């Protein structure tokens, strides 16, 4: 089974990195929603 990441690394670390990326993306999406809401109210 080949890893889809460009840099070769064990499955465990890649899984951890993937979970960290997903949590970061979730935080960014929530922050973007908050910023959008603030922009809507600050017309």
C-alpha positions in Angstrom: 0.0 0.0 0.0 1.6 3.3 -1.1 1.1 6.5 0.7 -0.6 9.3 -1.3 1.6 11.9 0.4 4.6 13.1 -1.6 7.1 12.5 1.2 7.3 8.9 2.3 6.5 8.3 5.9 5.0 5.5 8.1 1.2 5.1 8.2 1.0 6.0 11.9 2.6 9.4 11.5 0.7 10.2 8.3 -2.5 9.3 10.1 -1.7 11.6 13.0 -0.8 14.4 10.6 -4.0 13.8 8.7 -6.0 14.1 11.9 -4.2 17.3 12.9 -4.9 18.7 9.4 -8.6 17.9 9.8 -8.8 19.5 13.2 -7.0 22.6 11.8 -9.4 22.8 8.9 -12.4 22.5 11.2 -11.0 25.4 13.3 -10.4 27.5 10.2 -13.9 26.8 8.9 -15.5 27.8 12.2 -13.3 30.9 12.4 -14.3 31.8 8.8 -17.9 31.5 9.8 -17.4 33.8 12.8 -15.5 36.3 10.6 -18.3 36.3 8.0 -21.0 36.8 10.7 -19.0 39.7 12.2 -18.6 41.2 8.7 -22.4 40.9 8.1 -23.2 42.7 11.4 -20.5 45.3 10.9 -22.0 46.8 7.7 
